[in-house]
Amino acid sequence: MVNLTLYIGNKNYSSWSFRPWIAMRHFDIPFEEELVPFDFPAGNPAFAAFSPTNRVPVLKHGGLTIWESLAILEYVADLYPEKRLWPDRSDLRAHARSISAEMLGGFSALRSECPMNMRREPAALTVSDAAKRDVARVEQIWRECIETHGGPYLFGDFSIADAMYAPVVNRLEIYMLADDPVAFDYMKIMKSLPAWREWELAGRQEPWIVEEDEV
Ligand SMILES: N[C@@H](CCC(=O)N[C@@H](CS)C(=O)NCC(=O)O)C(=O)O
């Protein structure tokens, strides 16, 4: 029995926590969840007890600590090769890893101006040109993947790449930023995943309000 513990932040706001969580839940990977909320202006001092970066998510496996969402997902994919968290074909896997790394390092305007917020009802937000360029790039990535591989997820079946873009689905939805029909279809299918619905429901029921994330 694999003994994994995933440390996460608030389900309403913690976009980086959402990425490994939705993949692990979707692929039915057993894990304990430790939710340590941030309701302080900068995270939560309690993160220091388990996280080398004072950030979430963090995965613990016995004496091993893994941080950074994509590193966590890579580790889980290695632990459970039969679950096929990445696409089987090496060219698709390379593409999936490229767009996942692009998410990790990019889209800073979209991420800073438009925080993930599971509780927020959709309402249009005026964003900067940089954020508009980020949205256009996200839609381009989704369109290329879905048109090339046939959907419904980015590489056919759900993979780590979809998990990496899951918080962006919420952002495009709640700030009404999408304008591509392919994006709308993709967002709909992502939001109908049982794992998505479980996370969203829990996030909506949380008591914590982080003012800086309420735009
Ligand atoms: N690159 C990191 C980002 C982690 C991150 O920024 N997490 C946020 C929560 S979504 C956090 O812990 N913030 C607390 C803080 O900045 O103090 C990853 O992929 O895991």
The ligand as a MOL file (V3000), in Angstrom:
LIG
                    3D

  0  0  0     0  0            999 V3000
M  V30 BEGIN CTAB
M  V30 COUNTS 20 19 0 0 0
M  V30 BEGIN ATOM
M  V30 1 N 5.7020 26.6330 -8.5770 0
M  V30 2 C 5.0100 26.1750 -7.3830 0
M  V30 3 C 4.0600 27.2660 -6.9200 0
M  V30 4 C 3.5190 27.0060 -5.5270 0
M  V30 5 C 2.7410 28.1920 -4.9710 0
M  V30 6 O 3.0200 29.3570 -5.3070 0
M  V30 7 N 1.7500 27.8970 -4.1230 0
M  V30 8 C 0.9720 28.9250 -3.4730 0
M  V30 9 C -0.4520 28.4720 -3.2820 0
M  V30 10 S -1.3360 28.2440 -4.7810 0
M  V30 11 C 1.4930 29.1880 -2.0860 0
M  V30 12 O 1.8940 28.2660 -1.4010 0
M  V30 13 N 1.4850 30.4430 -1.6640 0
M  V30 14 C 1.8960 30.7870 -0.3530 0
M  V30 15 C 2.8990 31.8980 -0.3360 0
M  V30 16 O 3.2240 32.3940 -1.4130 0
M  V30 17 O 3.3150 32.2430 0.7460 0
M  V30 18 C 4.3050 24.8510 -7.7060 0
M  V30 19 O 4.1380 24.5330 -8.8770 0
M  V30 20 O 3.9660 24.0830 -6.7890 0
M  V30 END ATOM
M  V30 BEGIN BOND
M  V30 1 1 1 2
M  V30 2 1 2 3
M  V30 3 1 2 18
M  V30 4 1 3 4
M  V30 5 1 4 5
M  V30 6 2 5 6
M  V30 7 1 5 7
M  V30 8 1 7 8
M  V30 9 1 8 9
M  V30 10 1 8 11
M  V30 11 1 9 10
M  V30 12 2 11 12
M  V30 13 1 11 13
M  V30 14 1 13 14
M  V30 15 1 14 15
M  V30 16 2 15 16
M  V30 17 1 15 17
M  V30 18 2 18 19
M  V30 19 1 18 20
M  V30 END BOND
M  V30 END CTAB
M  END
